[in-house]
Amino acid sequence: MVSGMHCEGCGQRIQKSLSKINGLLNVQADFSNGEVRMDFDESKVNLDKIRGAVRKVGFVATGVDQIGT
């Protein structure tokens, strides 16, 4: 979950920020439910780096659910 997203532009800002990170794929932000979904390679990126990229564009990752490995 990402707090603070209130429009499609917010989602696009998050997607753009995350898409610059090596190891992230298929980034999709949905402002209507406050979710950002992505696939990532744990050998290249960790959750702290992802949270930092979200924070850098003015939002807060309030919860992280990791599905699969």
C-alpha positions in Angstrom: 0.0 0.0 0.0 1.1 3.5 -0.8 -0.5 6.4 1.1 -1.1 9.8 -0.6 -1.9 8.7 -4.1 -5.1 10.6 -5.2 -4.9 10.7 -9.0 -3.5 8.9 -12.0 -0.7 11.4 -12.1 0.4 10.2 -8.7 0.5 6.7 -9.9 2.5 7.7 -13.0 5.1 9.5 -10.8 5.6 6.4 -8.7 5.8 4.1 -11.7 8.4 6.4 -13.4 10.5 6.5 -10.2 10.4 2.7 -9.7 11.0 1.9 -13.4 14.5 3.4 -13.0 15.5 0.8 -10.5 17.5 -2.2 -11.9 15.7 -5.4 -11.0 12.1 -4.1 -11.0 9.7 -5.2 -13.8 6.1 -4.8 -14.6 5.5 -1.8 -12.2 1.8 -0.9 -12.0 0.4 1.8 -9.7 -3.3 1.9 -9.0 -4.2 5.1 -7.3 -7.9 4.1 -6.8 -6.9 1.4 -4.2 -3.5 2.7 -3.2 -1.5 -0.3 -4.5 1.7 -0.6 -6.4 2.4 -4.0 -7.9 5.6 -5.2 -9.4 7.9 -8.1 -10.0 11.4 -7.8 -8.7 14.7 -9.7 -8.6 15.7 -9.9 -4.9 19.4 -10.3 -5.9 19.3 -6.8 -7.5 16.9 -4.8 -5.3 15.5 -4.9 -1.8 12.3 -3.6 -0.2 14.2 -0.7 1.4 15.4 0.6 -2.0 11.8 0.3 -3.3 10.4 2.2 -0.3 13.1 4.9 -0.7 12.1 5.4 -4.4 8.5 5.8 -3.4 9.4 8.3 -0.6 11.6 10.2 -3.0 8.6 11.2 -5.1 6.5 12.2 -2.0 4.6 9.1 -1.0 4.9 6.6 1.8 4.8 2.8 1.4 2.7 1.9 4.4 2.7 -1.8 3.9 4.4 -4.4 1.8 3.0 -7.7 0.8 5.5 -10.0 -1.0 3.9 -12.7 -3.0 6.1 -15.5 -4.4 9.9 -15.5 -4.5 
